């Protein structure tokens, strides 16, 4: 194999194995920064040796072995390490075995190690923004530049956020492992919340020129698939995965050739990704089979499935969707769910019913600068023929949104009111 081909092969292997390497090394060193350094050192060692000797049969195990040996050497040189590091060194010595035994050890515990890293990166001690950034960096492998671009932030802010998150984890002495007992449920909720946040920012960008950021959605889906593989008995994990897969199936149809927003009822359904829909429906069936049909993510996935199963917009079962929103409002009450419920009821039972429901929630403080509320009210008024009032609402919504594509769409709706 030519050197260039070997180099590409090494980089491909490292991209695949990076999260697993960091997970295993962080569990041993109790230090994310050190784990990242050791993983990078292992890559450099591979780049130096594999072109001459060839890619080993189990490159992941080779990289882990190289990283562990480097860790042992570093710890042995530093005799002033605290007792904790002495204990870690002994653990590493015991793990430093022939490659065959290292491979077996990785096969045995790699799931727990990767899952432990995910739970650590998503620890509730961190802010939601810090959890998202740290997860994308250490688990997703995205660069600081990529994360900053995805969230329309600057690199310095994202870098500081990640550094502070690592320091917080280190100072708190958080173990790189899956929590047990009651702590598991709370921490699992935090993990799902982070994936949900990442996906939603990709699906409906809160600001900027682009309506969507598909790469961010794809990363959330990838992490969701990993989590589902590591937690095969957790219905809400499959509920969230189903929701992301089905929603992502519509990404290509959400924007026109010039990037303009296309509402769900007007999308070209031939552009929906049928493979993602099938994956999503399978994940939803799994969530329901595990007894999770009433979970908040599974209910949202069931809502998305209603649209996915309708061959045309006219075939959409809005009565079922309205009923699902009634159930979702019981298990996950929030102003946004209440607004979406009003939209669903307007489609099922008429715009006057939507106006009635929206009037019940409009006074809530969270809606003070929330563009979707006047946008929804404008749509209800438009459908009742009250065009002058609808125009005012669409213009108000356009003034509130920070997304350029969404603003253009709302202004076009205002113009349509005459």
C-alpha positions, 0 to 999 in steps of 0.5 A, a space after each residue: 500500500 502506498 504511503 498516501 493510501 496508508 495515511 488516508 487509511 490511518 486517518 479514517 481509522 482514527 476518525 472511527 476509533 477516536 471517541 472510543 480511544 478517548 473514552 477508554 483513556 479518560 476512564 483510566 486517567 480521569 482527565 479528558 485533556 490527557 485522554 485527548 493528548 494520548 489519543 493524538 499521540 497514538 495517531 502520530 505513532 501510527 503515522 510514523 510506523 504503519 506506512 512501513 509495517 502496514 495497518 495491523 489487523 485490529 487497528 483500534 486495539 493497536 491504537 489503544 495499546 500505544 496510547 496506554 503505553 504512552 500513559 504508563 511512560 508519562 506516569 513513571 517519569 513523573 514521580 511527584 504525581 498524586 496518589 490517584 495517579 499512582 493507582 492509575 499507573 498500576 491499573 494501566 500496568 495490569 492492562 498493558 498486556 499482549 495485543 490479543 488480550 488488549 483486543 479482548 478487553 476492548 471488546 468486553 468493556 468498550 461499550 461501557 467506556 464510550 457510554 461513560 464518556 457520553 454521560 460525563 460530557 452530558 453531566 447536569 453539572 454543566 450548562 446545556 450549551 457547555 454539554 452540547 459543545 463538549 459532546 460534539 468535541 470529545 464524542 463527535 470529534 468536531 473541531 472548535 471551528 466546526 462547533 462555532 460555525 454550527 452554533 453561529 458563535 465565535 471560536 474563542 467562546 466555544 473553546 472557553 466553554 469546552 475548557 471550563 466544562 473540562 475543568 468543572 468535570 475535573 474539579 467535581 471528581 466526576 467518574 467516567 462511568 455510567 451512573 447507577 440506580 436513581 442517578 441513571 434516569 436523571 443523567 439519561 434525561 440530560 444526555 437525551 436533552 443534549 442530543 435533542 438540542 443539537 438536532 433542533 439547532 440543525 433542523 431549524 437554525 435559530 439565527 443566520 442565513 441558512 434555514 437548516 444545518 444538516 451536518 449538525 442534524 447528522 451528528 445528532 443522529 449518529 450519536 443517537 444511533 450509538 446511544 441506541 446501540 449501547 442502551 438497547 432496552 431504553 424506550 426513550 432513547 429509541 423514541 428520540 432516535 425515531 424523532 430525529 430520523 423522521 424529522 431529518 428525512 424532510 431536510 432536503 424538502 424544507 428549503 427551495 432552490 434559493 434557500 427559502 422556507 417551504 412549510 410542511 404542507 407544501 413540501 415535495 414529498 418525493 424529496 423526503 428520504 424514505 430510508 430515514 423514514 423507515 429507520 425512524 418508524 423501526 425505532 418508534 416501533 422499538 420504543 413502543 414495544 419496550 413500553 415507551 409509547 407515552 414518553 415525550 420523545 416517542 410521542 413527538 416521533 409518533 407525531 412526525 410519523 403521522 406526516 411521514 405516512 401521509 402520501 399527500 398533505 391532504 391525507 394527513 390525519 390531523 385529528 390523530 395529531 391533535 390527540 397526540 398533542 393532547 397526550 404530549 401536553 400532559 407528559 411534557 407541558 410547555 408553552 411551545 407544546 401548547 402552541 403546537 397543540 393549537 396549530 394541530 387543533 386548528 388543522 383538525 377542527 378549524 382556525 377558530 379553534 386554533 385562535 381560541 387555544 392560542 388566546 389562552 396561552 398568548 399572555 405567557 411571558 415566554 412568548 414575548 419575543 417568540 416569532 412562531 406565536 404571531 406567525 401561527 396567529 397570522 395563519 389562523 386569521 388568514 384562513 378565516 379571511 381576516 387578512 388585514 389582521 393576519 398581515 399585522 401578525 406576519 409582520 410582527 413575526 418577521 420582526 422577531 425572528 433571527 433567521 433570514 430565510 424564515 423572515 423572508 417567508 413571513 414577509 411573503 405571507 404578509 404580502 399575500 394578505 394584500 
